[in-house]
């Protein structure tokens, strides 16, 4: 066995590592490499700055249910009146008339007074009952049983969560339960997750993973052919497909460590700056790992593709531009309609499945979080339109479930990885064959 | 298509063996066209052993011929065999071939030693073996003392020698050099010529191209002349010269008194005309160059003439081509 290892090591010490090492050293001597890599770092740093800024902001506490208002002018906020069963719209009815009289509350008390309370999510066809009426305006004795159970599930003052047969999430709340959550806590959590997904999907898996190969991989073979230096490699007994493959490996030898560094920086920033009581959000290393993995896969496939385009045509980069536009369209589509079949004809559609699957695993409460944000969106009895919580919209935009149908996220991830590897292998095969039959001046 | 898992340098056809009796190079009726341009037309050539000079003006098709031999270009028609194997899409024979391309571009950021040892590993050498091999070939071309300097700081001659050293890795049996002397200073030229002659003495098959006759003449007598993509002549340079000796030649002689010299020179039988160009030179016309050159020294010594220069303007590639194509001069 020792002999075998020795042979493999010695074998790799020859052609493969020679070209790989050479390619990596060659990149290091080019200014363009540094310009591209530093630009990528600047882009990610800027996105991180926006993220940190959002996390440092103070979000205004919004009275989502409007009960801090004193509609009838009797100094008692509507919420307090509702709690005591007096008429919030009549000046002549308020808890001050009780015996003993109840002093009016500070209206501030009726802002963010009923935060979300849930500790589990529905799975399969199970229906769960969650939620707790913190401010007591549902549980109050002045209400009848049917008023307390507006969702008709037999449990008073709760929220019923269920999944339909098609996997759609249902959020059915009794009135006045969890209706005025803590906006700041919600916004920070939602924006934190939306930022990781947005930066991960568009920043890493799209911008970084397409532009770095565009500038770095297109010339891998083409530049050597146009400058005439290709002869130094190709007059040696080595198959051209091997040269193609080892050059791409050399390119990955630069790009993958770079991606690891960028991801690590981002993971550390979001880990420390993210909301929550803990110092560092360790649980989110999983999503960053998936983003890194998706970006590595994307840079592999794009690298092979652009290197191939460079071999095919001297001005192959011109073909790469419409392709990049197509991939952008697919990236945006995958966030809105992840199950669209057209996504299967792209690279990024598959790469983003990896991120989506991981976000499903890392954040099992994601759907609940999004629906909760929308749950406060109502029109109240006075005709005021209440908006969804801050952060809900971006979170819903960037979050998508893996679009491969109803299967475990792990399986989705494995299928996507296999497909991406097949894409890379196919491009290696075509690129190698094309290069093999290419005349070199 | 399969990668070479053993990485031993045999590339695709691991069991590749050169055909024992095949010539090193065999071209049969090879043509190469680019659209309507004929770069090479009907080249048939077989070479084995020794140093061969490929002579031709710029654009005669020398580089195209080499690239076809090296499997970089596909011939439009005809057969190419390198050690009996078709080199197109088959890098197997390259383990026995060294190629010096004509391009000026090199990896300027590498040291000569780096450059050679890195690419030597493509012959299936390990890192350590490649370093030893780089030392050996750099020593052979006389660059061992500057081996660890960057190629970018090398002179033209040193760059050419680095390229030759690169081609000599793995001790190939066939070495093809495309214009190795171009742009070199006289000292570098001599060094490179010595290297090429030494390779010939070692029994290697060496093919070297040039567009300057005197360069080739100093290296080898066996020449191939290419002209407008056609094979014009093949064989010993002396034999070609002998034939040329029997056609009118001009010789320019610079001296202090052309008229005195003319009186002496007229006695040489092969002289059939004298032209006075200017007060310090005369042009002699002869039908037999060899005869004239053998008689001229005694004439000069006997007449005690002061000769400043002897120039043979017809003794260049252009006039050979002119003669071979039947035109007057080029």
Interface residues (C-beta under 8 A of the other chain):
Chain A: X10 X11 X12 X13 X14 X15 X16 X17 X18 X19 X21 X22 X25 X26 X29 X227 X228 X229 X231 X232 X233 X234 X235 X236 X237 X238 X239 X240 X241 X242 X245 X429 X432 X433 X436 X437 X439 X440 X441
Chain B: X1 X3 X4 X5 X6 X7 X8 X9 X10 X11 X12 X67 X70 X72 X73 X74 X89 X91 X92 X93 X94 X95 X97 X98 X99 X101 X103 X104 X105 X106 X107 X109 X110 X115 X118 X119 X121 X122 X123 X124 X125 X126 X127 X130 X166 X167
